[in-house]
Amino acid sequence: MDTYADLPHFVDGPDTGALMRRLDDGSGSADHKPGNMYQHLGGSDTERQANFKLFKAWIGEEGWTHKRWDARASVPAVTKEELNKIRAKY
């Protein structure tokens, strides 16, 4: 993903939740464990938090979800109402 224009492809479609799960800082999860790509958001914790907030703003606070397009294991499927809350649209 090189531009903001590429963002909707990753957050509003069949891969809904994948990027958000991987970039998440862990503050909203039960185990408080950050996603496996969170560390790549910056060189310091301050920079990672700033960049994380930027991603969240682009997607929309209410649109930020870890849910998948289809239900798997313990993660329920994302609903149409939840998809409509994502700000980054095609």
Backbone as ProteinMPNN parsed JSONL, in Angstrom:
{"seq_chain_A": "MDTYADLPHFVDGPDTGALMRRLDDGSGSADHKPGNMYQHLGGSDTERQANFKLFKAWIGEEGWTHKRWDARASVPAVTKEELNKIRAKY", "coords_chain_A": {"N_chain_A": [[0.861, -1.16, 0.0], [0.815, 2.003, -1.06], [-0.35, 4.52, -1.13], [-2.954, 6.686, 0.184], [-5.173, 6.258, -1.383], [-5.087, 3.566, -1.918], [-5.893, 2.42, 0.423], [-8.762, 1.831, 0.888], [-9.134, -0.633, -0.423], [-7.947, -2.435, 1.296], [-9.414, -2.266, 3.648], [-12.189, -2.211, 3.299], [-13.813, -4.494, 2.253], [-13.401, -7.873, 1.079], [-11.149, -8.352, 2.688], [-11.649, -7.094, 5.049], [-10.905, -5.926, 8.264], [-8.457, -7.297, 8.48], [-6.073, -5.686, 8.069], [-6.533, -3.87, 10.1], [-6.494, -5.51, 12.378], [-3.818, -6.237, 12.352], [-2.379, -3.829, 12.541], [-3.23, -2.786, 14.921], [-2.934, -1.333, 18.198], [-3.383, -2.796, 20.441], [-4.771, -1.857, 22.626], [-7.532, -2.11, 22.718], [-8.071, -4.789, 22.817], [-8.655, -7.962, 24.466], [-6.356, -9.214, 25.493], [-4.526, -7.216, 25.333], [-2.446, -7.184, 23.509], [-0.405, -5.96, 20.968], [-0.921, -5.793, 17.361], [0.775, -7.779, 14.823], [2.061, -6.088, 13.024], [2.23, -3.645, 14.159], [4.619, -2.727, 15.291], [6.0, -1.779, 13.096], [5.061, 0.708, 12.536], [6.541, 2.856, 13.278], [9.652, 4.242, 14.6], [9.804, 4.728, 17.291], [7.882, 4.495, 20.344], [6.243, 6.709, 20.621], [6.105, 7.692, 17.982], [4.922, 5.464, 16.734], [2.397, 5.452, 18.017], [1.373, 7.917, 17.107], [1.227, 7.477, 14.316], [-0.488, 5.299, 14.305], [-2.831, 6.485, 15.273], [-3.335, 8.147, 13.112], [-3.93, 6.29, 11.028], [-6.245, 5.209, 12.173], [-7.896, 7.463, 12.144], [-8.185, 7.875, 9.393], [-9.622, 5.584, 8.683], [-11.735, 5.713, 10.396], [-12.979, 6.084, 13.586], [-15.262, 4.702, 14.509], [-15.455, 2.823, 12.541], [-13.331, 1.138, 12.845], [-12.49, -2.118, 13.104], [-12.02, -5.514, 14.141], [-13.212, -7.585, 13.03], [-14.01, -10.141, 10.617], [-14.727, -10.643, 7.09], [-16.123, -12.99, 6.697], [-17.375, -15.196, 9.184], [-15.098, -16.634, 11.426], [-13.653, -18.974, 13.581], [-13.325, -17.528, 16.703], [-14.015, -14.978, 16.017], [-16.594, -12.929, 15.081], [-18.545, -12.374, 12.067], [-18.297, -9.352, 10.148], [-20.818, -6.845, 10.068], [-23.199, -5.365, 7.754], [-23.935, -2.842, 8.632], [-21.738, -2.173, 10.213], [-19.736, -2.098, 8.255], [-20.59, 0.134, 6.857], [-19.764, 2.176, 8.498], [-17.118, 2.585, 8.022], [-14.857, 4.947, 6.953], [-13.066, 5.198, 4.799], [-13.723, 4.678, 1.659], [-14.429, 2.855, -1.379]], "CA_chain_A": [[0.0, 0.0, 0.0], [1.676, 3.167, -1.204], [-1.085, 5.779, -1.014], [-4.255, 6.632, 0.851], [-6.136, 5.73, -2.349], [-5.052, 2.103, -1.83], [-6.423, 2.006, 1.722], [-10.077, 1.171, 0.869], [-9.011, -2.031, -0.848], [-7.525, -3.235, 2.431], [-10.286, -2.158, 4.83], [-13.623, -2.219, 2.994], [-14.045, -5.559, 1.284], [-13.152, -9.231, 1.581], [-10.088, -8.374, 3.702], [-12.041, -6.24, 6.167], [-10.404, -6.289, 9.576], [-7.097, -7.859, 8.47], [-5.102, -4.623, 8.301], [-6.814, -3.289, 11.411], [-5.992, -6.44, 13.399], [-2.359, -6.261, 12.328], [-1.835, -2.534, 12.951], [-3.812, -2.365, 16.194], [-1.99, -1.151, 19.309], [-3.73, -3.737, 21.507], [-5.497, -1.233, 23.735], [-8.93, -2.526, 22.735], [-8.209, -6.244, 22.838], [-8.694, -8.559, 25.801], [-5.004, -9.523, 25.97], [-3.739, -5.98, 25.178], [-1.272, -7.48, 22.695], [-0.48, -5.26, 19.68], [-0.86, -6.6, 16.154], [2.131, -8.12, 14.407], [2.648, -5.032, 12.199], [2.245, -2.396, 14.932], [6.011, -2.307, 15.486], [6.496, -1.15, 11.877], [4.446, 2.026, 12.364], [7.494, 3.909, 13.626], [10.87, 3.868, 15.307], [9.626, 4.903, 18.738], [6.494, 4.294, 20.751], [5.53, 7.96, 20.327], [5.855, 7.721, 16.538], [3.945, 4.408, 16.439], [1.077, 5.913, 18.471], [0.921, 8.983, 16.198], [0.858, 6.871, 13.037], [-1.675, 4.477, 14.56], [-3.967, 7.411, 15.343], [-3.584, 8.597, 11.743], [-4.655, 5.206, 10.354], [-7.579, 5.125, 12.758], [-8.658, 8.617, 11.657], [-8.511, 7.622, 7.986], [-10.634, 4.534, 8.61], [-12.865, 6.155, 11.207], [-12.98, 5.454, 14.914], [-16.381, 3.753, 14.585], [-15.262, 1.796, 11.52], [-12.201, 0.286, 13.205], [-13.002, -3.415, 13.548], [-11.166, -6.683, 13.955], [-14.067, -8.634, 12.474], [-13.708, -10.621, 9.272], [-15.822, -10.651, 6.109], [-16.883, -14.19, 7.047], [-17.094, -15.596, 10.564], [-14.117, -17.704, 11.629], [-13.244, -19.217, 14.965], [-13.983, -16.73, 17.741], [-14.278, -13.631, 15.518], [-17.834, -12.915, 14.294], [-18.506, -11.676, 10.778], [-18.631, -7.935, 10.162], [-22.162, -6.607, 9.552], [-23.339, -4.287, 6.769], [-23.954, -1.59, 9.391], [-20.362, -1.886, 10.608], [-19.017, -1.697, 7.038], [-20.996, 1.502, 6.504], [-19.084, 3.119, 9.386], [-15.747, 2.779, 7.55], [-14.778, 6.217, 6.209], [-12.286, 4.996, 3.571], [-14.608, 3.925, 0.747], [-14.03, 2.745, -2.784]], "C_chain_A": [[0.907, 1.222, 0.0], [0.968, 4.498, -0.984], [-2.381, 5.571, -0.235], [-5.296, 6.026, -0.078], [-6.172, 4.201, -2.34], [-5.731, 1.579, -0.571], [-7.787, 1.316, 1.639], [-10.021, -0.297, 0.465], [-8.695, -2.938, 0.33], [-8.505, -3.223, 3.595], [-11.779, -2.281, 4.547], [-13.911, -3.245, 1.907], [-13.735, -6.906, 1.899], [-12.051, -9.319, 2.653], [-10.394, -7.471, 4.892], [-11.504, -6.794, 7.481], [-8.966, -6.771, 9.593], [-6.047, -6.798, 8.787], [-5.289, -4.029, 9.696], [-6.341, -4.193, 12.536], [-4.472, -6.363, 13.484], [-1.727, -4.948, 12.8], [-2.266, -2.113, 14.35], [-2.768, -2.307, 17.305], [-2.284, -2.068, 20.495], [-4.562, -3.159, 22.617], [-6.952, -1.682, 23.822], [-9.139, -4.025, 22.8], [-8.137, -6.77, 24.275], [-7.29, -8.814, 26.353], [-4.047, -8.331, 25.88], [-2.444, -6.188, 24.387], [-1.405, -6.747, 21.354], [-0.416, -6.239, 18.515], [0.574, -6.798, 15.692], [2.789, -7.082, 13.498], [2.738, -3.697, 12.936], [3.661, -1.854, 15.076], [6.585, -1.573, 14.281], [5.894, 0.235, 11.617], [5.388, 3.17, 12.73], [8.664, 3.38, 14.423], [10.79, 4.009, 16.811], [8.158, 4.698, 19.077], [5.651, 5.533, 20.452], [5.166, 8.033, 18.847], [4.83, 6.656, 16.141], [2.544, 4.841, 16.839], [0.519, 6.993, 17.542], [0.462, 8.402, 14.868], [-0.363, 5.975, 13.166], [-2.923, 5.352, 14.601], [-4.333, 7.931, 13.952], [-4.352, 7.537, 10.958], [-6.082, 5.12, 10.861], [-8.471, 6.281, 12.292], [-9.077, 8.406, 10.202], [-9.653, 6.618, 7.856], [-11.902, 4.959, 9.338], [-12.896, 5.372, 12.499], [-14.075, 4.391, 15.024], [-16.241, 2.619, 13.586], [-14.137, 0.832, 11.835], [-12.728, -1.015, 13.781], [-11.982, -4.512, 13.298], [-11.94, -7.819, 13.298], [-13.683, -8.946, 11.027], [-14.95, -10.527, 8.387], [-16.733, -11.845, 6.385], [-16.454, -14.637, 8.442], [-16.109, -16.763, 10.588], [-13.796, -17.775, 13.112], [-14.028, -18.33, 15.933], [-14.331, -15.318, 17.28], [-15.554, -13.658, 14.666], [-17.659, -12.145, 12.99], [-18.907, -10.22, 10.955], [-20.021, -7.766, 9.536], [-22.146, -5.466, 8.528], [-23.315, -2.927, 7.473], [-22.536, -1.186, 9.811], [-19.526, -1.463, 9.407], [-19.349, -0.266, 6.644], [-20.321, 2.561, 7.363], [-17.64, 3.383, 8.963], [-15.724, 4.007, 6.646], [-14.066, 6.056, 4.87], [-13.092, 4.091, 2.644], [-14.017, 3.875, -0.644], [-14.583, 3.906, -3.559]], "O_chain_A": [[1.67, 1.445, 0.94], [1.617, 5.5, -0.684], [-2.836, 4.446, -0.026], [-6.212, 5.348, 0.386], [-7.182, 3.606, -2.716], [-6.105, 0.408, -0.513], [-7.961, 0.28, 2.281], [-10.794, -1.11, 0.972], [-9.131, -4.089, 0.36], [-8.431, -4.098, 4.457], [-12.563, -2.44, 5.483], [-14.219, -2.886, 0.771], [-13.801, -7.061, 3.118], [-12.033, -10.266, 3.439], [-9.494, -7.122, 5.656], [-11.636, -7.984, 7.767], [-8.304, -6.668, 10.625], [-5.22, -6.992, 9.677], [-4.316, -3.723, 10.384], [-5.838, -3.703, 13.547], [-3.907, -6.418, 14.576], [-0.65, -4.962, 13.396], [-1.709, -1.165, 14.905], [-1.842, -3.117, 17.35], [-1.509, -2.108, 21.452], [-5.025, -3.902, 23.482], [-7.543, -1.638, 24.901], [-10.28, -4.486, 22.833], [-7.624, -6.102, 25.172], [-7.058, -8.649, 27.55], [-2.895, -8.425, 26.301], [-1.469, -5.46, 24.574], [-2.419, -6.899, 20.673], [0.073, -7.361, 18.653], [1.478, -6.077, 16.115], [3.985, -7.194, 13.227], [3.265, -2.725, 12.395], [3.873, -0.644, 14.991], [7.551, -0.823, 14.419], [6.186, 0.859, 10.597], [5.057, 4.335, 12.509], [8.673, 2.23, 14.862], [11.625, 3.462, 17.532], [7.298, 4.724, 18.197], [4.485, 5.419, 20.076], [4.042, 8.396, 18.5], [3.964, 6.913, 15.305], [1.595, 4.624, 16.086], [-0.671, 6.986, 17.225], [-0.583, 8.794, 14.349], [-1.181, 5.897, 12.249], [-3.953, 4.998, 14.027], [-5.51, 8.131, 13.653], [-5.332, 7.862, 10.288], [-7.02, 4.975, 10.076], [-9.668, 6.092, 12.072], [-10.205, 8.727, 9.828], [-10.543, 6.783, 7.022], [-13.009, 4.601, 8.936], [-12.846, 4.142, 12.497], [-13.844, 3.31, 15.565], [-16.845, 1.562, 13.763], [-13.995, -0.191, 11.165], [-13.351, -1.012, 14.843], [-11.186, -4.44, 12.362], [-11.387, -8.888, 13.041], [-13.111, -8.115, 10.322], [-16.068, -10.356, 8.873], [-17.957, -11.733, 6.316], [-15.297, -14.468, 8.826], [-16.269, -17.746, 9.864], [-13.685, -16.757, 13.795], [-15.257, -18.383, 15.972], [-14.883, -14.536, 18.055], [-15.594, -14.336, 13.64], [-16.724, -11.358, 12.844], [-19.744, -9.89, 11.795], [-20.36, -8.466, 8.582], [-21.185, -4.701, 8.456], [-22.736, -1.971, 6.957], [-22.178, -0.009, 9.769], [-18.692, -0.565, 9.522], [-18.488, 0.464, 6.154], [-20.307, 3.733, 6.989], [-17.002, 4.3, 9.481], [-16.489, 4.09, 5.684], [-14.432, 6.719, 3.899], [-13.131, 2.875, 2.834], [-13.219, 4.726, -1.037], [-14.362, 4.004, -4.766]]}, "name": "protein", "num_of_chains": 1, "seq": "MDTYADLPHFVDGPDTGALMRRLDDGSGSADHKPGNMYQHLGGSDTERQANFKLFKAWIGEEGWTHKRWDARASVPAVTKEELNKIRAKY"}
